[in-house]
């Protein structure tokens, strides 16, 4: 299982060596499942970015925190979203109705660059009136080629603080997304990611080793916490290149 942001790309721009690494895996007959906490892109947008990175993937090769959040709801529920198009797509696929204002059964918070005071006030008010507060993920930051920017976790924290509610979280390393992954692939062997607090803990939850790459959030010398990675590499290209010696 490969994370996307910080492993395959930075805001859609392929990281050097990734196309060759993925081609190398395919040549060995190794299948990749891509799992992302970034709920903003739609499935088609993610597939287009993968093609740009030299990867031909199908919708079944993708698991997103938006899909995990939708799975926490029931068809017919009314949901107010503070999130991007990927969440709205997942809600529609689940049969959930997206509303602009309360009352609502849930408020779903994901990454969006359209976060402002009015949207925060509307979301917090709906939660105070009884809506569940669901976060697609709690990542504090998102890696980009220019550095880290605020992640969905920062937006979720604002709604949680304003509403006084503790959120339910769908994405890595929590149960809803882990269950989607386990249901999609029964032969998972390793989780590759750039964030030990999410990817590492997800690997631990799934009972497989964690491979850490230093091309995203975590840099050389940063503390990696617990569980420690089974292997660390500068990026996916070098990780795959070292696989024969580490087998």
C-alpha positions as CSV (number, residue, x, y, z in Angstrom):
1,X,0.0,0.0,0.0
2,X,1.4,3.4,-1.1
3,X,0.5,6.7,0.4
4,X,0.2,9.4,-2.3
5,X,1.0,12.9,-1.0
6,X,4.7,12.9,0.0
7,X,5.3,9.4,-1.5
8,X,4.1,9.4,-5.1
9,X,3.8,13.2,-5.6
10,X,3.7,16.6,-4.0
11,X,0.4,18.4,-4.9
12,X,0.2,16.3,-8.0
13,X,3.8,16.7,-9.2
14,X,5.5,13.3,-9.4
15,X,8.5,12.9,-7.1
16,X,11.7,12.1,-8.9
17,X,12.2,8.4,-9.5
18,X,8.6,7.5,-8.8
19,X,7.6,6.5,-12.3
20,X,10.6,4.2,-12.6
21,X,10.0,2.7,-9.1
22,X,6.3,1.9,-9.9
23,X,7.3,0.4,-13.3
24,X,9.9,-1.7,-11.5
25,X,7.2,-3.0,-9.1
26,X,4.9,-3.8,-11.9
27,X,7.6,-5.7,-13.7
28,X,8.1,-7.9,-10.6
29,X,4.4,-8.6,-10.5
30,X,3.8,-6.5,-7.4
31,X,0.4,-4.8,-7.2
32,X,0.1,-1.4,-5.6
33,X,-3.0,-0.1,-3.6
34,X,-3.0,3.6,-3.2
35,X,-4.5,5.0,-0.1
36,X,-4.7,8.7,0.7
37,X,-5.9,10.9,3.6
38,X,-6.3,13.8,1.1
39,X,-10.1,13.9,0.5
40,X,-10.1,16.9,-1.8
41,X,-9.5,15.3,-5.2
42,X,-12.1,13.2,-7.0
43,X,-11.3,9.6,-8.1
44,X,-10.9,10.7,-11.7
45,X,-8.5,13.5,-10.6
46,X,-6.4,11.0,-8.6
47,X,-6.3,8.6,-11.6
48,X,-5.2,11.5,-13.9
49,X,-2.4,12.4,-11.5
50,X,-1.3,8.7,-11.4
51,X,-1.2,8.6,-15.2
52,X,0.9,11.7,-15.1
53,X,3.2,9.8,-12.8
54,X,3.4,7.0,-15.3
55,X,0.9,4.7,-13.5
56,X,-2.1,3.1,-15.1
57,X,-4.6,2.5,-12.3
58,X,-8.2,1.7,-11.9
59,X,-10.7,3.0,-9.4
60,X,-10.4,-0.2,-7.4
61,X,-6.7,0.6,-6.9
62,X,-7.6,3.7,-4.8
63,X,-8.8,4.1,-1.3
64,X,-9.5,7.6,0.1
65,X,-10.5,9.1,3.4
66,X,-13.5,10.6,1.6
67,X,-14.7,7.1,0.9
68,X,-14.1,6.0,4.4
69,X,-16.0,9.0,5.8
70,X,-18.9,8.2,3.5
71,X,-19.0,4.7,4.7
72,X,-19.6,6.0,8.3
73,X,-22.9,7.4,7.1
74,X,-26.2,5.8,5.9
75,X,-27.9,6.4,2.6
76,X,-30.4,9.2,2.9
77,X,-28.4,11.0,5.7
78,X,-28.2,14.8,5.3
79,X,-24.6,16.1,5.5
80,X,-23.1,19.5,5.6
81,X,-19.5,19.4,4.1
82,X,-16.6,21.6,4.8
83,X,-14.4,19.9,2.2
84,X,-13.5,19.5,-1.4
85,X,-15.1,17.8,-4.4
86,X,-13.7,14.4,-3.4
87,X,-16.0,14.3,-0.3
88,X,-19.0,15.4,-2.3
89,X,-18.4,12.7,-4.9
90,X,-18.0,10.0,-2.1
91,X,-21.2,11.2,-0.4
92,X,-23.2,11.0,-3.7
93,X,-21.9,7.5,-4.3
94,X,-23.1,6.5,-0.9
95,X,-26.5,8.0,-1.4
96,X,-25.9,10.8,1.2
97,X,-27.5,14.2,0.6
98,X,-25.2,17.2,0.8
99,X,-26.9,20.3,2.3
100,X,-25.7,23.9,2.5
101,X,-27.1,24.6,6.0
102,X,-28.4,22.7,9.0
103,X,-30.1,20.8,10.3
104,X,-27.9,17.9,9.3
105,X,-27.1,14.4,10.5
106,X,-23.4,15.1,10.2
107,X,-20.8,17.7,9.4
108,X,-17.9,16.2,7.4
109,X,-14.6,18.2,7.4
110,X,-11.9,17.5,4.9
111,X,-9.1,19.5,3.2
112,X,-10.2,22.6,1.3
113,X,-8.7,25.9,0.5
114,X,-12.1,27.5,0.7
115,X,-12.1,27.8,4.5
116,X,-13.4,31.0,6.0
117,X,-15.2,32.3,9.0
118,X,-18.7,31.9,7.6
119,X,-18.2,28.3,6.7
120,X,-16.7,27.6,10.1
121,X,-19.6,29.2,11.8
122,X,-22.1,27.3,9.8
123,X,-20.4,24.0,10.4
124,X,-20.0,24.6,14.2
125,X,-23.6,25.6,14.5
126,X,-24.8,22.4,12.8
127,X,-22.7,20.3,15.2
128,X,-24.0,22.2,18.3
129,X,-27.5,21.4,17.0
130,X,-26.8,17.7,17.1
131,X,-24.9,16.8,13.9
132,X,-22.1,14.3,14.2
133,X,-18.7,15.8,13.5
134,X,-16.7,13.6,11.2
135,X,-13.2,14.4,9.9
136,X,-11.8,12.8,6.8
137,X,-8.4,12.9,8.6
138,X,-6.5,14.7,11.3
139,X,-3.3,15.5,9.5
140,X,-2.1,18.9,10.7
141,X,-0.2,19.6,7.5
142,X,0.0,18.7,3.8
143,X,3.3,18.5,1.9
144,X,3.7,20.6,-1.2
145,X,6.8,21.4,-3.4
146,X,7.0,24.8,-1.5
147,X,6.8,23.2,1.9
148,X,4.0,22.3,4.4
149,X,0.6,23.9,4.3
150,X,-2.2,23.5,6.8
151,X,-3.9,20.1,6.5
152,X,-7.5,18.9,7.1
153,X,-6.6,18.3,10.8
154,X,-6.1,22.0,11.3
155,X,-9.6,22.8,9.8
156,X,-11.1,19.9,11.8
157,X,-9.6,21.3,15.0
158,X,-11.2,24.7,14.4
159,X,-14.6,23.2,14.0
160,X,-14.1,21.0,17.0
161,X,-13.0,23.9,19.1
162,X,-15.8,26.2,17.9
163,X,-18.5,23.5,18.4
164,X,-17.1,21.9,21.6
165,X,-17.5,18.4,20.0
166,X,-14.9,15.6,19.7
167,X,-14.7,14.4,16.1
168,X,-14.9,11.0,14.7
169,X,-12.0,10.4,12.2
170,X,-12.3,8.3,9.1
171,X,-8.8,8.3,7.6
172,X,-5.4,6.8,8.5
173,X,-4.6,5.4,10.9
174,X,-8.2,4.9,12.1
175,X,-10.6,2.0,11.7
176,X,-12.9,3.2,8.8
177,X,-10.1,3.5,6.3
178,X,-8.2,0.5,7.6
179,X,-11.3,-1.6,7.1
180,X,-11.7,-0.4,3.5
181,X,-8.1,-1.4,2.8
182,X,-8.4,-4.8,4.4
183,X,-11.6,-5.4,2.4
184,X,-9.9,-4.4,-0.8
185,X,-6.7,-6.4,-0.5
186,X,-6.3,-9.5,1.6
187,X,-2.6,-10.0,0.5
188,X,-1.2,-6.7,1.8
189,X,2.5,-7.0,2.7
190,X,3.8,-3.5,3.5
191,X,2.6,0.1,4.0
192,X,4.8,2.8,2.5
193,X,4.3,6.3,3.7
194,X,5.9,9.6,4.8
195,X,4.1,10.1,8.1
196,X,4.8,7.6,11.0
197,X,1.8,8.9,13.0
198,X,-0.6,7.9,10.3
199,X,1.0,5.5,7.9
200,X,3.1,3.8,10.5
201,X,0.2,3.3,12.9
202,X,-2.0,2.1,10.0
203,X,0.6,-0.5,9.2
204,X,0.6,-1.6,12.8
205,X,-3.2,-1.8,12.8
206,X,-3.1,-3.9,9.7
207,X,-0.3,-6.1,11.0
208,X,2.2,-5.4,8.3
209,X,5.7,-3.7,8.2
210,X,6.0,0.1,7.7
211,X,8.4,1.5,5.2
212,X,9.2,5.2,5.7
213,X,10.2,7.5,2.9
214,X,11.7,11.0,3.6
215,X,10.2,12.7,0.5
216,X,7.2,14.3,2.3
217,X,6.4,15.3,5.9
218,X,9.3,13.5,7.7
219,X,12.8,14.6,7.1
220,X,16.2,13.0,7.9
221,X,16.8,13.3,11.6
222,X,13.2,13.8,12.6
223,X,11.9,11.6,15.4
224,X,9.8,8.8,14.0
225,X,8.0,7.6,17.1
226,X,6.4,4.2,17.7
227,X,6.0,1.9,15.8
228,X,9.5,2.4,14.3
229,X,9.7,1.8,10.5
230,X,11.1,-1.5,9.4
231,X,13.1,0.3,6.7
232,X,13.7,4.0,5.8
233,X,14.7,5.4,2.4
234,X,15.1,8.8,0.9
235,X,12.2,8.3,-1.5
236,X,10.2,5.5,-3.2
237,X,12.7,5.1,-6.0
238,X,15.5,4.3,-3.6
239,X,13.2,2.1,-1.5
240,X,12.3,0.0,-4.4
241,X,15.9,-0.1,-5.7
242,X,17.0,-1.5,-2.3
243,X,14.3,-4.2,-2.1
244,X,16.5,-7.1,-3.5
245,X,19.1,-6.5,-0.8
246,X,16.5,-6.2,1.9
247,X,14.4,-9.3,0.9
